[in-house]
Amino acid sequence: MTAHRPIEKDCCAGGTGLMPPETALARAIRLKAEELPVTQVPLMTARGMILAVPVLAAADGPPFDACAMDGYAVTTTALAGAGPWALPVSGNVAAGDAPVSLCPGAAVRVLTGATLPHGADAVIMQEEVTRVSDGIRFSRHPEPGQNIRPQGSDMQAGATILSPGRILTPRDIAAAAASGQGALLVRARLPMALIASGSELLDPGAPRAPGQIWNVNLPMLAALADQRWIDLAPPMTVVDRLAPMAEALREAATHAHLILTSGGACGGETDLVARAIQAAGGTAETLRLAMKPGKPLVLGRIGRAIVLGLPGNPVAAFVTWQMIALPLARHLAGATPVPQRPCFATLDRALARAPGRREYRPARLVGHDISGRPMLELGPRDFSARIAGLAKADGLAILPADAAHFEAGDEVAFLPFDTA
């Protein structure tokens, strides 16, 4: 068995003059973009936005010594002898009640979240006591600090709880609430435009004439860009003619910071994205990436807008979004870079491929091998236009550029779609 890893050290260019996808992404990021303004939003609506400034704790958390469970607050030094011990119960404190003082030689009934009574240094859980008339009886001597959440044990006033650049998750919202923040300063949403190039494209479901196909990439890319931190303009489809494409790009550049096009990136006589960018007053270059699918990529700029020309094959467009367009969009929006964190899985059968480009092939999880590792079934070699196979896949298997042969049981990197 061979372990085909790590993915970042493979010979991506394969001696063919192709550009590693990481180099293409770095080149796009070097196209300096206008920083998005900062805006304040209520905490209840901040999920999915990008944090612009640190979140600091407004107070200690918890703000007082808190009882960690239902039980009885006692003073451990007042428990003499070997036990068992019997104590009267002198009061009752629930969460939200004003704090009370513990009478010497007594216990106070407390509920989870209540302020620890003054003078108490332990809470005996209610399952360890027996109620007797107006008091309690117990046999196990409590330890000082038992079942108590000390003041400031979770967070201390002034501490940094969340750093800027985070795309706010429900967990982050909880931490911000616990730190006393009712509103957050976030980046404004990234203005983005989507343009599909193709005279053959029709809206899905529309009647088709010979030679026409339904537009797959536009709804797919719009769904991928359906993020709280992205402000997506209405997507559009443009025929394969220079003037209409240049006009669409020129119009999109008046409001978008990032323009994604689909199709027309290969450089053929009807592949006119690069020329249209130039006709719209911008600059453009066509890159050839050592990535399969997704070799052609147009990188350009019109005014403040960065233009990224994705391939027309749907799986190629999907992979290029995951590997280049999404990281670029996150950067433009002010988000902290997130490195790929693939897991590793084994192949269920042998396969051969032409080396030279790193391959991102849709794959299905089909169980586990005898060592308990996930096992993958890879799609066919000609997968770049197979939409049904992409829908059935669980993620992308990453095949190093310099590897031509794989045996059943070989280990490869795998990006599940929930993290790809």
N, C-alpha and C positions, 0 to 999 in steps of 0.2 A: 504494500500500500504506500502511496506517495501523498505527502501533505503539500498541496500547491498553495503556498503562502510565503511571505506576506504580500499583499496586493500592491503595496506602494513601492516595492523594489523590483517589479518585473521590468523587462526591457521593452517599455511600451512602444517606443518608436520602431523597434524591430529593424533598424537599418534602412528603412524605406523613405526617410525624410518626413514621415508623418509626425504631427505634434501631439505630445501627451495631453490628455484632457486637463490635467492640473495646470499645465502651462497656458492653455487657452483660457481657463478660468482666471488665472493670475493676470493675464493680459487684459481681460475684460474688466477686472477689478481696478487695474491701473488707470482706466478711463475715469478720471475724477468726476464725481457726481455732486450735484447740489445737495447739501444736507437738508433733511426734512425738518420742518419746524416742530416745536414742542407744544403740546396741548394738554389741558387737564381734563380727565374724564372721571366720572364717579366710579368707585371701586366695583359696584355691582355690574358695570358694563365694560370693565377693563380686560376681561379675558380675551386672549388672542392678540392684544396690542403689544407693542414693543416698548419696554420701560426705558425712559430717557434719563432719569436721574436715580441715584441710590435711594432705597427705602430704608429709613432709620427707625429704630424702635422709639416710640414716643414715651414709653414707660417700661419699667421692669415687667417681665412676664414669667410667672404670675405676679401680680402687683402686691401680693401678700403671701405669707406662709399658708398654703391651702391644704385641706384634707383630701387625700387621694382616693378615699373610698368611704362607704358608709361604715360607721363603727362608733368608737368611744375614745375621746381624747383624755389622756391621763398624763401625770407627771411620773416618770420612771423612778426618780430618786425617792419618791414617797412609798414605793412598794418594798417593804422590808420583809426579810425572811425568805423561805424557800417556796412559799405559795402552797395551795392556791390562795388567791386574794379576793376579797369582797369589797366593793366600793359603792357608795350611794351615787345616784345620778342626779346632778344638781341643775341640769338645764338641757336645752336642745337648740342646735344651731343648724340652719339649712343654708344652701348657697344663696347669696344675696342678703342674708341677715347681717346686722351690725355685729361686730366682734364682741365677745363676752370674756370675762375672766374666770379661770378655773379655781374653784374653792379648794384649799388644801385638803388632801385626803378624800377627794371626790372625783367623779368622772363627768364628762359632758357628752351627751349624745350628739354626734355630728353626721352630716350627710356629705356626699361627694361634692367638692367644690366650695365647701364652707370655709370661712376664715378660721384658722386654728385658734382656739381660745388662748388668751394670754396665760402664761404659766405652764401650758402643756408642751410636751416634747415628743409625743408619740400618739399614734392612733391605732387602737386595737380593732381589727376588722370584726364586724358583727357576728360572723360565723364562728369566732373563737371565744365567745362569751355566752353565758347563760343568764337570762334575766331572772332575778329573784326579788319579789315584792317591789320595792322602790329602788333597787340597785342591780348590780351585775356581779357575776362571779366568773373568774378565769384562772387558768393554770399555767399558761406560758408567759414568761416575763418578756415584755416588749423591749425592743432596742430603741435608744434615742434616735429620732429622725424617722422611725418606722411609719410608712404610709403617709408621708408628708411631702408635698411639693414645695421646696423652699422658694421664697421670693427671689425672682431673677434667675431661676434655674433654667428656664427656657430661653429667655432673651433679657438683656440688660439695656436700660435706657441709653440711647445714643448709638447702640451697636448697629452695624450694617446688616440688614436682614435680606435684602435683594439687591443685586448689582445691575447697573444699566445694561441694556442690550438683550435682556431676557424677553422671549415671547411668553407672555404671562399665561400660566396654566392655572387650573383650579387650585393646585397646591400653593402656587404663588399668591393667589387671591386670599387663601386662608392665612398665610404668613403675614400678608399686608394688613389684614383685618386684626390679627393678633397683635400687631405692632402699633395699632391705633390709627391707621390711615383710612380715612373715608373717601379719599380721592387720590389719583395717581397722575404724575406727569409722564406722558407717553409721546412717542413720535407720531406725527401725522401719518395717515395711511399713504403707502407708496402708490402714486398714480401709474397705472400700467395699461397698455393697449395690446390687443391681439388682432393680427391680420392673417388670414389664410389666403394663399396665392394658388389659383388654379381655375382655369376656364371650365374644367370638367366637374367642378364641385357643385353640389346641390344641398339644400337643407335636408337633414335626415327625414325620410318619409315622403319627400316630394316625388312625383312621377318622374322617371328617368328615361331619357332618350338613349339610343345606342352611344356608348363611349362615355357616358356620364356616371358619376359615383356620388354616393352620399358623403358629406363632409364629416369625417371622423375627428380630425385633429382639433377643430375649433371648439366643439363642446367638451372634448377631453381636456384641452388646455385650460378652458374656462373653469372646469371643475377642479383642476389642479391648483389654479390660482384663486380659488374660493377660500381665501384666508382673511381673517379679520384685519390684518395689517396691510392688505392690498386693496386699493381702490381701482377696480377694473372697469374701464370704459366698455360700452357695448361692443362686442366682437364684430368683425366685419370680414366678408369674403370679397376678393378682388380678382378680376380676370387676369390672364397672363399677357398683359400689355403694359408697356413701360409707363405711359402717361398716367393711367388710372392708379397704378401701384405707387408711383412717385407722389401723386396727389394724396393718396391715403396716408402715406408715411409722413408727408409734410403736415397734414392736418393732425395726425396723432402726436407729432412732436411738439405741437403747441401746448399740450397739457400733460403728456406722459413723461415720466422719468425713465421708464423702460418700455420698449416696444419689442414684442415677440412676433416674428412672422413664422409661418409654417409653409414649407414648400418653396421651390424656386431657389434653393441654395446650392445646387450642384455645379452651376456654371454653364449649363447647356444653353442652346439658343432661346429656349423659353424659360430658363431659370434666370430671372432678372432682378432678384432682390438686391444684390450688390450694386448693379447699375441704377436701380431705382433710388437707392439711398443717395448715390452721387447726384442723380438728377434732381433730388429734393434739396440739394445744397449741402449734403453731408459727405462724410468720408467712410469708406468701407474696404474690407479685405475679406477674402474667402480663405478659410483655413481648412486643412485636411487633417483630421484627428486620427490618432491611433486608437480608435474606439469603435467597437462593433456592437450594435448598430450605431450610426450617427457620425460617419466620417466627415460629411460636409457640414461646415458651420460658417455663417457669415457674421462678422463682427463689425459694427459701424457706429456712427454717431451723427445725429442731426441736431445741432444746437446743444441743449442740455440733455437731450434724450439719447440713451444708449440703445442701439438696435441689435438684437440677436436673432439671426436667421436660422431657424431649426429645419431639419430635413422634413420631407413630405411623408415618408413612410411612418405610419402611426406609432409603431413600437420604437422606431428610431427617435421620433419626436418625444415620446414618453421618457426614454432613457436620457436624452439630452436635457430634458427638463430636470430630471433628478440629479444629474451629475454636474450640470453647468448653470442652467437657467435659475433653478431654485437657490443655489448658493449665492449667485450674483444678486438675485432679488433681495435675499436676506441682507446682504452687504449694503445694498443701496438703501434699504429701509432702516439701517442702523442696528441690526441684530448681531449678536455675538456669533462668530463662526462656530459651526457644530461639525466636528470631524465625523466621518463615517465610522460606524461601529458595527462591522459585520460580525455575525456569528460564523461558526464553521460547521459544515455538514458533509456527508459522504455521498458519492454518486451510486445510484442503484445499478448502473451498467457502464460498460466501457464506451468510450467515444473517441473519435478522431476529428481534428479540425485543422484548418490552415493557420499557422502561427503568424504573428506580425502585428496584430491589434488586440488590445485587451477587450474581452468579450463580456457583455452583460446579457446573459441569456435567461429569459423567463423560466422558472422552475417551480415544480409542485413538491410539497412535502408529502411523502408517501409512507411514513413510518419511521422506525428507528433501526439501526443496525444492532449487532449482538453486543456492542459496547454501550448501547443506549444513546448514541449520537443521532441527530436528525439525518434522514436519508432523503435525497432529492431525485426526482425524475425531471430531466431537462427536456425542453422543447426541441423541435427539429432544427436543423442547421439554417433553413431558409425562414427564419421566424420574424424578420423585421416588418412584414406586412400582415402577420397573422394576429388579428384582433381577438378572435375567440380564445386563442391560446394565452394571450396576455390576461384576459379576464379570469381564466382558470388557474393562473399561476399564483403562488403564495409569496414570491419575491424574485430577486435576480441573483442567479449564480454568477460569480465573477471568475472568469477563466483567464489566467495570466497570458500576456502577449507571447511569451516565448515557449508556451506549452502546446505541443501538438497532439499528444496522446494521453489519454486518461484510462485507468483501469477501474473496474467496479470496486468500490470501497475507497477510492482515492478521496482525499479531503480537499474541499474548495471553500472559499469564502462565500457567504450568502447574506444578502441584504433583504430581510423581510420587508414587505411593502409598508408595514406600519412604521418603519424607520428608514426606508430607502429614500 
